Amino acid sequence: MSQDAVERVLGRLITDARFCRAVGDSLEAACLQQGYRLSPTELRLLSELELTRIAALAAGIDPGLCRADTPLA
């Protein structure tokens, strides 16, 4: 497992609304497009995350910590 890639994906999910929407369509495609190399196990485990919980966490993040080009709405 690549802990670094997992942490990067989790961080992006919380701070990048555009990436989060792309993950909602296809986790594997979104990760490949961004260059995240994840094992099948990592993809499976990340796909089990509830994106509504990620969105709730993201809503509490100060906008200064989020990507400027991706509003969290």
Secondary structure, DSSP 4 states (H G I P E B T S, - for coil): --HHHHHHHHHHHHH-HHHHHHHHH-HHHHHHHHT----HHHHHHHHTS-HHHHHHHHHTS-GGGS-TTS---
